Amino acid sequence: MRSSRRRASLFCAGLAAVSVGAGLLTSPTVASAAAAETRYEAEAAPATCDGTIDTNHSGYSGAGFCNGDNAVGAAAQFTVTASEADTATLTIGYANGSTAARPADLIINGDTVLSTSFQPTGGWSGWTTRTAVVPLDSGDSTVRLSPTGTDGLPNIDYLAIELGDAPPEPPGWPQECERRSPIVCHFDVAPGNYEVTAWIGDRDTAGNTSMSVEARRRVLHPVGTAAGTIARHTVTVNVRQPEGQPTGQGGEGNPGLDITFAGSAPKLSGLTVQPANDPLVVYLAGDSTTCDQMLAPWTGWGQLMPTRVSAGAVVANYGDSGESSGSFLRNSKLFPTMKPLIKRDDLVLIQFGHNDKSTTASAYRGNLSSMINQVRDRGGEPVLVTPPVRRHFDGSRLTPTALHVNGRGVDLPAEMHRVGAQLDVPVIDLTAKSKELVESLGPNASARLYLREAEDGYKDNTHFSEYGAGRIADLVIEGVREHNLSLVNYLR
């Protein structure tokens, strides 16, 4: 595990306060180590709910959630306290089980600072978060979520606030970026790991901005910024060529680093790229359900994992479509290329099974054991990840094929657990976690996790939509926390 001193230094760089326009600069990602988050549950005072406090959908925090009336203006309101006037990152926990987004205004002390929208979450137990960066006055303030549509708000679980000190003045518009929407930037850098700092927001207008790098790798979900508020976000990015799948499937992309700022109103006030200083690298060894897919709508869970990881750690995704445990081990562009890059204490997450349809139990165990031993030879820390389920139902339950019992009758997840026990390697049981998720949604609602003909142009019960990849990435992060892996210190 990386030293706490080195960890702290990543967060302390450049946190001098400075006013900009009507708001303040802040660094939600960087400031999280220095400023504590305060959470206000929607079901308890000082929060109010224009509706009912319910408990009928699992996964919420606290003692319940606000189920607002289906009406314009039926609000959830929180009274929050700030020790001083500052910029705050607001995080709203919510679930929207309907099929349409639910628009709302974010109103602070009677003034509408942002108009936002709560996207569907795939079910009323599919809790997620929405983030906004806003200025707060010293003392008590009212934060009101007021729906602007007749469907009302989604179910609101909580509001969390985090005050942050302000970093230096943003460096201004980078010459590497094109002035268009979305904003596309290109840096001519060699393969390696880089620290990227983006000043998101605008002095004069409100914004809604997401950030992706290279082959559709999402590093920041859409963030709302009030007019006059600029938020600094720092992430660590892995650059390689090909930038997507190591064998070049779907295209090799461009040499160097590509960064895209999208969202409904992307705003950028500065961007810097510099070599990263010895980050914790999390290597991914897997198949098409893991890899960085160049072509939409296919999305590997590894493409969404960076949204969960803060600066100082980086995901290097060597997953590749069609690979089995044996082919990944033998292909010169895959494990033999990845292995020399592994440094002491780096994590290597190993997930195979989808393409081991005819692999014997002994061969499967042997392939996994070989990778584990070679990772350890480099000083790395191997972690086994059982494969996520396919969406094949028999009634309300998944079939053995969906659970990766292969054509030879080999229970591949069970064999992976066996190897983990024999070699003392942590095993993230993604098969069990994804089985619980898919079966809880049922044969119909679970389709949104995968590719659908009407929405994506393809029907595919193995590969994930971007939404599904995000849900699976969350399950992997859940496993990281359960095993207390070194990445825990770098999770957002």
Secondary structure, DSSP 8 states (H G I E B T S, - for coil): ---HHHHHHHHHTT----EETTEEEE-HHHHTTTS-EEEEETTSTT-EESEEEE--STT-STT-EEEE-SSTT--EEEEEEESSSEEEEEEEEEE--SSS-EEEEEEETTEEEEEEEE---SSTT--EEEEEEEEE-SEEEEEEEEE-STT---EEEEEEEEE----S---BS-TTB-SSSSEEEEE---SEEEEEEEEEEESSS-EEEEEEETTTEEEEEEEEE-TTEEEEEEEEEEE-SSSSSTT-TT----SSEEEEEEEEE--EEEEEEEE-SS-EEEEEE--TTTS--SSTT-B-HHHHGGGGB-TTEEEEE---TT--HHHHHH-TTSHHHHGGG--TT-EEEE---TT-TT--HHHHHHHHHHHHHHHHHTT-EEEEE-------EETTEE-TTTTTB-TTS-BHHHHHHHHHHHHT--EE-HHHHHHHHHHHHHHHHGGGGEE-HHHHS--EEEEE-HHHHHHHHHHHHHHHHHTT-GGGGGB-
